[in-house]
Amino acid sequence: MSDAHPIRSRRTGLSVGARIIAGVVLAAIGAVGAWLQHDAPGRSAERRTEFTANNPPAGLPTAVTTGQHLHWSRCTSPPTARTGYDCAAMKAPLDYRKPDGRTIDVALIRRKATGPNARRIGSLVLNFGGPGVSGVSGLPEHLNQYKPLLDRYDLVSFDPRGVGATIPVRCGKNADDTGYDGADACAEHSGALLPYIGTSHTARDLDLMRYLLGDERLHYFGVSYGTALGAVYAHLYPSHVGRLVLEASVDPTEDLNEEQVSQVKAVQAAFDRFAAHCAARIRHCPTGDGPEEAARRMARLADRLEKTPAPAGGGRNLDAGDLAHTVSDYLDLGTEGWSPLAKALTALIDHNDGGPLSKGADDIGSADRAATPRDNSRSARTAITCADSSLRPGFERLDRDEARIKAASPVFGAAWSTGVYLCYDWPFDGERATPQVNADGAAPVLVVGGTGDPTTPYPGARHMAHALGDGVGVLLTAEEEGHGTYPQNRCVAETVDKYLRTGRTPAVGTVCRGSMS
């Protein structure tokens, strides 16, 4: 099972079950229309005023700009979206360098604003992370986090290229296989799509989406990997930047392997803080009397699981790689995950029962995922990452980077080190070693970083704010454990909501106190 973890995803809400059991993909590229209905009765007593933009993306044919209108209808999938949501399919060029060529359908979902028309700002486009996370499934799943914004915005999300119902990447043993069978399988079954699913292509989809939603400027909330997408958009379209929030930001200055090193150090530090808390506050702490003893016990546990994986329920077993990734899922929850993690580790250590650890990590992710047969997150995550990254190291560099990552963390290094092999035999070149995100002339962009984030370490947020450019990137620091701080931290939620409602950014150097204060 350990080969199911080639790289730690940068996301919120992606269950470990989605990484242990590969997702199911749609059978046809044009399948968006199969889950749309043609009639959607209005749900507002006030007659709705639709917005119109006058600045279509340059260089595109009128067939996809002024000649295209989004036909919203009641969603039929996922089941959680069947009430209160609208879905649509947006036509976009497959290759923006050949805009008159083949088009694709981009799957969209919307929750209409509840406030009066006169107060509506426009649409707020959401990306929940990944890469490889479906926004069509994600909006119903995460709606409660963003409900306070519904009085001013339509909340909109989408399946990015390669994901879910938008030209899904398929990498199984055959065209109908739901699993991931490596780079050769991706090339065989999705080779015609792989050059066109990177983040810069999806950013261009965002600008077309902005125009068709009727907004002169894009209002956007990106989490984790979604910060990379938002920042690339700001670089490509600085004059179209509206109110952009980049929360739990990735580091645009690090290449793929540098990111792995930073991340494994951060998750180790988060585990050490958990172990110190456990020793001081939890009776019969399973990790012992502190971080050093915790590392020794985890090493012994990993050796045991490597030889004989523990039963985890549902016919699954939990091995050493799964141990590292499931523990990190709990750490993503911040201090709320510490007590459940201690209980789950006790069951595993004392009773060889991997069920609580695996089930708890599953529950951290999507409750609706089992009812969503389009989850190809593993294949999409790999394909998008390799489309973005030009890093194709030789074996000498691979060996060196693998050793470096292992040395960076006694608990998580071995599991994370497999990420160095993610793209080395990928059949297409990637775009760049690091993304271009400088956005001189753009409106201020709010970058939020948590000092105890184990998945997107805090220095990345500082680097992102700086890389966006003077007067553009505005950093909001949260002294919090866990991956992401909105809306859990009240100060962060109030500051972000104020920015999205008014456009006013916090003062330079603003810090929100939290669990690490």
C-alpha positions in Angstrom: 0.0 0.0 0.0 2.9 2.4 0.5 3.2 3.1 -3.2 -0.2 4.9 -3.0 1.7 7.9 -1.4 4.1 9.3 -4.0 3.7 12.8 -2.8 2.0 14.5 0.1 -1.0 16.4 -1.4 -1.5 20.1 -0.5 -5.1 20.2 0.3 -7.9 20.3 2.8 -10.6 17.6 2.9 -8.8 14.9 0.9 -9.4 11.6 2.7 -6.7 9.0 3.2 -9.1 6.5 1.8 -8.8 8.3 -1.5 -5.1 7.8 -1.4 -5.3 4.1 -0.3 -8.0 3.1 -2.7 -7.7 4.7 -6.1 -10.7 6.7 -7.3 -13.1 6.0 -10.1 -13.1 8.2 -13.3 -15.8 9.0 -15.8 -15.9 6.9 -18.9 -15.9 9.7 -21.4 -14.3 13.1 -21.7 -17.6 14.8 -22.5 -19.5 13.3 -19.6 -20.4 16.6 -17.9 -23.8 16.8 -19.7 -24.8 13.4 -18.2 -25.2 14.8 -14.7 -27.0 18.1 -15.7 -30.7 18.6 -15.9 -32.2 21.3 -18.1 -34.6 23.0 -15.7 -33.9 24.6 -12.4 -36.7 26.5 -10.7 -35.7 29.8 -9.1 -35.0 29.7 -5.4 -35.2 33.4 -4.6 -38.3 35.5 -4.0 -36.5 38.6 -5.3 -35.9 38.8 -9.0 -32.2 38.1 -9.5 -30.1 40.6 -11.5 -27.4 38.9 -13.5 -24.0 40.6 -13.8 -22.4 41.2 -17.2 -18.6 41.8 -17.8 -17.2 43.8 -20.7 -13.7 42.5 -20.7 -13.5 39.0 -22.3 -10.2 37.2 -22.3 -8.1 38.4 -25.1 -7.3 36.1 -28.1 -10.2 33.7 -27.7 -12.9 33.1 -30.4 -16.3 34.6 -29.8 -17.8 31.1 -29.7 -16.3 30.6 -26.2 -16.6 34.3 -25.0 -19.4 36.6 -26.1 -21.1 33.8 -27.9 -21.2 31.5 -24.9 -23.7 31.6 -22.0 -23.6 29.3 -19.0 -26.8 27.2 -18.8 -27.2 26.6 -15.1 -29.5 23.7 -14.1 -30.1 21.7 -10.9 -27.3 19.4 -10.1 -27.8 15.6 -10.1 -24.4 14.7 -8.7 -22.9 14.5 -6.1 -25.9 13.5 -4.0 -25.1 16.3 -1.5 -25.6 18.9 -4.3 -29.0 17.9 -5.4 -30.7 20.5 -3.3 -29.8 24.2 -3.4 -27.1 24.0 -6.0 -26.8 24.7 -9.8 -24.4 23.0 -12.2 -23.2 24.0 -15.6 -20.5 23.1 -18.2 -18.2 25.8 -19.6 -16.6 25.4 -23.0 -12.9 26.2 -23.0 -10.1 25.6 -25.5 -8.1 22.5 -24.8 -5.0 24.3 -26.0 -5.0 28.0 -25.4 -2.2 28.4 -28.0 -4.7 27.0 -30.6 -7.9 28.6 -29.3 -9.9 27.8 -32.4 -9.2 24.1 -32.0 -10.8 21.4 -29.8 -12.8 22.5 -26.8 -13.4 20.8 -23.5 -16.2 21.0 -20.9 -15.3 22.4 -17.5 -17.7 21.3 -14.8 -19.0 24.1 -12.6 -21.2 24.3 -9.5 -22.8 27.3 -7.9 -24.6 28.2 -4.7 -26.5 31.4 -5.3 -26.1 34.4 -2.9 -28.8 34.8 -0.3 -28.5 38.6 0.2 -30.3 41.3 -1.7 -29.2 42.0 -5.3 -28.1 45.5 -4.4 -25.4 44.1 -2.0 -24.2 41.3 -4.1 -20.5 41.7 -5.1 -20.4 38.9 -7.7 -19.1 35.4 -7.7 -16.4 34.0 -5.3 -14.6 31.1 -7.0 -13.3 28.5 -4.6 -10.5 25.9 -5.0 -10.1 23.5 -2.1 -6.6 22.3 -2.8 -5.0 19.2 -4.2 -4.1 19.2 -6.9 -6.7 16.6 -7.8 -9.6 17.7 -5.6 -13.0 18.1 -7.2 -14.7 21.4 -6.6 -18.0 20.1 -7.7 -17.9 17.6 -4.8 -16.1 20.0 -2.6 -18.5 22.9 -2.5 -21.3 21.0 -0.8 -18.8 19.3 1.5 -17.2 22.6 2.7 -20.2 25.0 2.3 -20.6 25.6 6.0 -17.1 27.1 6.2 -18.0 29.8 3.7 -21.7 30.4 4.5 -21.0 33.8 6.1 -20.0 35.0 2.6 -23.2 33.9 0.9 -24.9 37.2 1.7 -22.5 39.0 -0.7 -21.3 36.4 -3.2 -22.5 33.5 -5.3 -20.2 30.7 -4.2 -18.8 28.9 -7.3 -16.4 26.0 -7.7 -15.3 23.7 -10.4 -13.5 20.5 -11.4 -10.0 21.6 -12.7 -8.6 20.1 -15.8 -7.8 16.4 -15.3 -10.1 16.1 -12.3 -13.6 14.6 -11.8 -15.9 15.6 -14.7 -13.4 17.9 -16.5 -11.3 15.8 -19.0 -10.5 13.3 -16.2 -7.0 11.7 -16.3 -7.0 7.9 -16.4 -4.0 6.0 -15.4 -5.2 2.4 -14.7 -4.2 -0.8 -16.3 -6.8 -0.3 -19.0 -9.1 2.6 -20.1 -11.8 1.6 -17.7 -9.6 0.8 -14.7 -10.2 3.0 -11.7 -6.7 2.6 -10.3 -3.3 4.2 -10.8 -0.8 2.1 -12.7 2.0 4.6 -13.3 3.3 7.1 -15.9 3.1 4.6 -18.9 -0.6 4.0 -18.2 -1.3 7.7 -18.0 0.4 8.2 -21.4 -1.5 5.3 -22.9 -5.0 6.3 -21.7 -4.7 10.1 -21.3 -1.7 11.0 -23.3 -3.6 13.4 -25.5 -4.7 15.4 -22.4 -1.6 15.4 -20.3 0.1 18.4 -21.9 -2.9 20.6 -21.2 -3.9 20.0 -17.6 -1.2 22.0 -15.7 -1.9 24.9 -13.4 -1.3 27.7 -16.0 -3.9 26.1 -18.3 -6.4 26.0 -15.4 -5.6 29.6 -14.6 -6.7 30.6 -18.1 -9.9 28.7 -17.6 -10.4 30.8 -14.5 -10.3 34.0 -16.5 -12.8 32.7 -19.0 -15.0 31.6 -16.0 -14.7 35.1 -14.5 -16.0 36.7 -17.7 -18.9 34.2 -18.2 -19.9 34.6 -14.5 -20.3 38.3 -15.3 -17.4 39.7 -13.2 -14.9 42.4 -14.5 -12.4 41.1 -11.9 -11.9 37.6 -10.4 -12.8 37.2 -6.7 -11.2 34.0 -5.5 -10.5 31.9 -2.4 -7.7 29.3 -2.8 -6.6 26.8 -0.1 -3.3 25.0 -0.1 -2.6 24.0 -3.8 -5.4 26.5 -4.6 -2.9 29.2 -3.6 -0.6 28.2 -6.4 -3.5 28.4 -8.9 -4.6 31.8 -7.6 -1.1 33.2 -7.7 -0.5 32.0 -11.3 -3.7 33.6 -12.2 -2.6 36.9 -10.7 0.7 36.7 -12.7 -1.1 36.1 -16.0 -4.0 38.6 -15.4 -2.9 41.2 -12.9 -5.5 43.8 -14.2 -8.3 41.2 -13.7 -7.4 40.5 -10.0 -10.3 41.4 -7.7 -10.3 40.1 -4.1 -8.0 37.1 -3.9 -7.4 35.1 -0.7 -4.5 32.6 -0.7 -4.9 30.5 2.5 -2.3 27.9 3.7 0.0 29.1 1.0 2.5 26.9 -0.9 6.0 28.2 -1.4 6.5 29.5 -4.9 10.3 29.6 -4.5 10.8 25.9 -3.9 10.9 23.2 -6.5 9.2 19.9 -6.0 12.0 18.2 -4.0 12.8 21.3 -1.9 9.1 21.4 -1.1 9.2 17.8 0.1 12.1 18.6 2.5 10.4 21.6 3.9 7.1 19.7 4.3 8.6 16.7 6.0 10.5 18.9 8.5 7.2 20.8 9.3 5.2 17.6 9.8 8.0 16.3 12.1 7.9 19.5 14.1 4.1 19.2 14.4 4.4 15.6 15.6 7.0 16.6 18.1 4.6 19.2 19.5 1.9 16.6 19.7 4.3 14.2 21.5 5.2 16.8 24.0 1.6 17.6 24.7 0.7 13.9 24.9 3.5 13.2 27.4 2.4 16.2 29.6 -1.4 16.0 29.3 -2.6 12.5 28.2 -2.6 9.6 30.6 -0.9 6.5 29.3 0.4 8.5 26.3 1.2 6.0 23.5 4.3 8.0 22.3 6.0 8.0 25.7 7.6 10.8 27.6 8.4 13.2 24.8 9.5 13.7 21.2 12.7 11.6 21.4 10.9 8.6 22.9 8.0 9.2 20.4 10.5 8.9 17.5 11.9 5.6 18.9 8.4 4.1 19.4 7.2 5.2 16.0 10.3 3.7 14.4 9.7 0.3 16.1 6.0 0.5 15.1 7.0 1.3 11.5 9.4 -1.7 11.4 6.6 -4.0 12.8 4.1 -2.7 10.2 6.6 -3.1 7.4 7.0 -6.7 8.2 3.4 -7.4 9.0 0.8 -4.7 8.2 -2.0 -4.3 10.7 -5.7 -5.0 9.8 -7.5 -1.7 9.2 -11.0 -2.9 8.5 -12.9 -3.4 5.2 -10.3 -5.7 3.9 -7.5 -3.1 4.2 -4.2 -3.3 5.9 -2.1 -0.5 7.3 1.7 -0.5 6.6 4.5 1.8 7.5 3.8 4.3 4.7 0.2 4.4 5.6 1.1 5.0 9.3 3.0 8.1 8.4 0.3 9.6 6.2 -2.6 8.8 8.5 -0.8 10.4 11.4 -0.1 13.5 9.3 -3.8 13.7 8.5 -4.6 14.0 12.2 -1.8 16.7 12.5 -3.5 18.7 9.8 -6.5 19.1 12.2 -4.3 21.0 14.7 -4.8 20.5 18.4 -8.3 19.1 17.7 -6.6 16.1 16.2 -4.3 15.4 19.1 -6.6 13.5 21.5 -8.1 11.3 18.7 -4.6 10.6 17.4 -3.4 9.4 20.8 -6.4 7.0 21.1 -5.9 5.7 17.6 -2.1 5.1 18.2 -2.9 3.3 21.4 -5.2 0.9 19.6 -2.5 0.2 17.0 0.4 -0.2 19.4 -1.4 -2.2 22.1 -3.9 -4.2 20.0 -2.5 -4.2 16.5 -5.7 -2.6 15.4 -5.2 -0.1 12.5 -8.9 0.5 12.1 -9.3 3.6 14.4 -6.3 5.3 12.8 -7.5 4.6 9.2 -11.1 5.3 9.9 -10.3 8.6 11.7 -8.2 9.7 8.8 -11.0 8.8 6.4 -13.4 10.8 8.4 -11.2 13.8 8.2 -11.8 13.7 4.4 -15.0 13.7 2.4 -18.0 12.0 3.8 -19.5 12.1 0.4 -16.6 10.6 -1.5 -18.0 7.0 -1.6 -21.0 8.4 -3.4 -18.9 10.3 -5.9 -17.7 7.9 -8.6 -15.7 10.5 -10.4 -12.9 10.6 -7.9 -9.6 10.2 -9.9 -7.7 12.3 -7.4 -4.5 10.2 -7.3 -4.1 10.1 -11.1 -5.0 13.8 -11.4 -2.7 14.9 -8.5 0.3 13.1 -10.2 -0.5 14.4 -13.7 -1.0 18.0 -12.6 2.1 18.0 -10.4 4.2 16.6 -13.2 2.7 19.0 -15.8 3.7 21.9 -13.6 7.2 20.7 -12.5 10.1 20.5 -14.9 12.2 18.6 -12.4 13.3 15.3 -14.0 16.3 14.2 -12.0 18.6 11.4 -12.9 19.3 8.5 -10.6 22.3 10.1 -8.9 20.2 13.2 -8.0 17.3 10.9 -7.0 19.4 8.9 -4.6 20.8 12.1 -3.1 17.3 13.7 -2.7 15.8 10.6 -1.2 18.5 10.4 1.4 18.1 14.1 2.2 14.4 13.7 2.8 14.8 10.6 4.9 17.4 12.4 7.1 15.0 15.3 7.6 12.5 13.4 9.7 12.9 10.2 11.8 9.1 9.5 11.7 8.0 10.7 8.3 11.2 10.8 6.1 11.0 7.3 4.7 7.4 7.7 3.6 7.9 11.2 2.1 11.1 10.2 0.3 9.2 8.2 -2.3 8.0 11.6 -3.7 11.3 12.1 -5.5 10.3 9.5 -8.0 7.0 11.0 -8.9 7.9 12.6 -12.2 11.3 11.2 -13.2 9.8 9.0 -15.9 6.9 11.2 -16.8 6.2 11.1 -20.6 6.0 14.9 -21.0 8.1 17.8 -20.0 6.9 20.0 -17.2 6.5 23.7 -17.4 8.9 25.2 -14.8 10.9 24.3 -11.7 8.9 26.9 -9.7 5.8 28.9 -10.7 5.8 32.5 -11.9 3.7 34.5 -9.5 4.9 38.1 -9.7 1.8 40.2 -10.2 3.0 43.8 -10.4 0.1 46.2 -10.8 -2.5 43.8 -9.4 -4.9 44.7 -6.6 -3.8 43.6 -3.1 -3.8 39.8 -2.5 -4.3 38.5 1.0 -2.0 35.6 1.9 -2.7 33.7 5.0 -0.2 31.4 6.7 -0.3 29.4 10.0 3.0 29.1 11.9 2.3 25.5 12.8 1.1 24.3 9.4 2.5 20.8 8.8 1.5 20.6 5.1 2.3 24.0 3.7 4.9 25.4 6.1 4.6 29.0 7.2 7.8 30.3 5.4 6.0 29.5 2.2 3.3 32.1 3.0 6.0 34.7 3.6 7.7 33.9 0.4 4.4 34.0 -1.5 3.5 37.5 -0.2 6.9 38.7 -1.2 7.0 37.1 -4.6 3.6 38.6 -5.6 5.3 42.0 -5.5 5.4 45.2 -3.5 2.0 46.4 -2.7 0.4 43.2 -3.9 1.1 40.4 -1.5 -0.3 41.2 2.0 0.6 38.6 4.7 -1.7 37.6 7.5 0.0 35.4 10.1 -1.9 33.0 12.3 -0.2 31.4 15.3 -2.1 28.2 14.9 -1.4 24.4 14.6 -2.9 22.6 11.7 -3.2 22.9 7.9 -5.4 26.0 7.3 -6.8 28.5 9.7 -10.0 29.7 8.1 -12.6 29.8 9.6 -11.3 28.0 12.7 -9.4 31.0 14.0 -11.9 33.8 14.7 -9.4 36.6 14.0 -8.5 35.1 10.6 -12.1 34.6 9.7 -13.0 38.2 10.6 -10.0 39.6 8.8 -10.6 37.5 5.6 -14.3 38.2 5.6 -13.8 41.9 5.9 -11.3 41.9 3.0 -13.7 39.9 0.8 -16.6 42.2 1.7 -14.8 45.6 1.5 -11.5 45.0 -0.3 -9.6 46.4 2.7 -6.5 44.4 3.7 -5.2 44.2 7.3 -2.2 46.3 8.4 1.2 45.1 7.5 2.5 42.7 10.2 -1.0 41.7 11.5 -0.8 38.5 13.6 -3.8 36.5 14.8 -3.3 34.7 18.1 -4.2 31.1 18.4 -3.2 27.7 19.7 0.5 28.4 19.5 0.3 31.8 21.1 
